[in-house]
C-alpha cells in the first residue's frame, strides 16, 4: 500500500530470530539420538546458525542506531486519541472496586463518544463523562455508584505520562522498573562477556598445548 512504510528490517530480524530459535530447538531435540556404533551425532551446521544470529543482531542494532523519536510529535499523536482509556478502566477497578469489564465498557463508550464528536480526551465535557458512567452503572450494576473521580483526577489519568508512571507491574513501563530491567540486562551481559573471555582463553591455551604436543611429536 502506498501510504504504508513496512518495517522490512524488523521483519527480517524477526524471521532470523525465529530461525535461530528453531535451530536451537532442533539441536536440543536431536541430542538424544545417539546410538552406539554411529559416527558423531553432532552433525548440525552450527556455523549457519551463528551466521544467522550475527546477522539478526546486526540488523537490530542498525535499526536502533537509526531510530529517531520526535517526542513532541509522539505525545501529540497519543493525546489526540484514546489509547490511555485502558488505564482509566484499570484505575476504576483498583481505586473504586468496579469490575474491570464494566469499567472497560465505560471507557469504551468514552472513546466512541469522543471520536464521534471529534474530541480529544482532554476536551471531553466532564458532565457528559459522569452521565455516561451513570448510564453504564444503571445498566450493569444492581446498586447505584457515584462517579468516584474528581474532574482533575479523571483528566490526569488520561495523560500518557501518568499511564506510564502508574504501570508498576513486573516488566511494566514505570521508569524505575525500566531502569531495573536495564540494570539486570547489563549485569547479565557482563556475565556473558566474562564467560566468553575465559572460554576463549581456555581454547587459546588448549590450542597452544596441542601445538606444543604436535611439535614434540615431530621432534621424536
C-alpha positions, 0 to 999 in steps of 0.5 A: 500500500502506498501510504504504508512504510513496512518495517522490512528490517524488523521483519527480517530480524524477526524471521532470523530470530525465529530461525535461530530459535528453531535451530536451537530447538532442533539441536536440543531435540536431536541430542538424544539420538545417539546410538552406539556404533554411529559416527558423531551425532553432532552433525548440525551446521552450527556455523549457519546458525551463528551466521544467522544470529550475527546477522539478526543482531546486526540488523537490530542494532542498525535499526536502533542506531537509526531510530529517531523519536520526535517526542513532541510529535509522539505525545501529540499523536497519543493525546489526540486519541484514546489509547490511555482509556485502558488505564482509566478502566484499570484505575476504576477497578483498583481505586473504586472496586468496579469490575474491570469489564464494566469499567472497560465498557465505560471507557469504551463508550468514552472513546466512541463518544469522543471520536464521534464528536471529534474530541480529544480526551482532554476536551471531553465535557466532564458532565457528559463523562459522569452521565455516561458512567451513570448510564453504564452503572444503571445498566450493569450494576444492581446498586447505584455508584457515584462517579468516584473521580474528581474532574482533575483526577479523571483528566490526569489519568488520561495523560500518557505520562501518568499511564506510564508512571502508574504501570508498576507491574513486573516488566511494566513501563514505570521508569524505575522498573525500566531502569531495573530491567536495564540494570539486570540486562547489563549485569547479565551481559557482563556475565556473558562477556566474562564467560566468553573471555575465559572460554576463549582463553581456555581454547587459546591455551588448549590450542597452544598445548596441542601445538606444543604436543604436535611439535614434540611429536615431530621432534621424536 
